[in-house]
Amino acid sequence: MSFAVALLLSILGTVIYAAVEHVAPNLAFAYRHIAFPIALAIGAVVMIVTLAIEIRNYRQRRILAGIERSAMSN
């Protein structure tokens, strides 16, 4: 999804730039040098955030299971 949005915005920006400068739009540039790196960066950020959330949930489940075990033994 991030790649599609980045590609759309980079194509629009490239077309607008080409119209202002009166040159032919280079859509391959928009794909290779703008959309693809942005999508990679967004993907990396999403992976890191998801990993952090999963680690937090794992720790929380482990602590709650320990509390439940101690409550059951009493």
C-alpha positions in Angstrom: 0.0 0.0 0.0 2.8 2.4 0.9 4.5 1.7 -2.5 1.2 2.5 -4.4 0.7 5.8 -2.6 4.4 6.7 -2.9 4.3 5.9 -6.6 1.1 7.9 -7.2 2.5 10.9 -5.4 5.9 10.7 -7.1 4.2 10.4 -10.6 2.0 13.4 -9.9 5.1 15.4 -8.6 7.1 14.4 -11.7 4.3 15.3 -14.1 3.8 18.7 -12.3 7.6 19.3 -12.4 7.8 18.4 -16.1 4.9 20.8 -16.9 6.5 23.7 -15.0 9.9 23.1 -16.5 8.5 22.3 -20.0 10.3 19.0 -20.3 9.1 15.4 -20.8 8.2 13.6 -17.5 10.6 10.9 -16.6 8.3 8.3 -14.9 11.1 5.8 -14.6 12.9 8.2 -12.3 9.7 8.6 -10.2 9.5 4.8 -9.9 13.2 4.0 -9.2 14.5 7.0 -7.3 11.4 8.2 -5.4 8.7 5.6 -4.9 10.8 2.5 -4.3 13.1 4.0 -1.6 10.2 5.6 0.1 8.3 2.3 0.1 11.4 0.5 1.5 11.8 3.1 4.3 8.1 2.8 5.2 8.3 -1.0 5.2 11.3 -0.9 7.5 9.5 1.4 9.9 6.4 -0.7 9.9 8.4 -3.9 10.5 10.2 -2.3 13.5 7.0 -0.9 15.0 5.2 -4.3 14.6 8.2 -6.1 16.2 8.1 -3.7 19.1 4.3 -4.2 19.6 4.7 -8.0 19.4 7.5 -8.0 22.0 5.4 -5.8 24.3 2.4 -8.2 23.9 4.5 -11.2 24.6 5.9 -9.8 27.7 2.5 -8.7 28.9 1.0 -12.2 28.3 4.0 -13.8 30.1 3.5 -11.5 33.2 -0.3 -12.0 33.2 0.2 -15.8 33.0 2.6 -15.6 36.0 0.0 -13.6 38.0 -2.6 -16.1 37.1 -0.4 -19.0 38.2 0.3 -17.3 41.5 -3.3 -16.6 42.1 -4.3 -20.2 41.4 -1.7 -21.6 43.8 -3.0 -19.5 46.7 
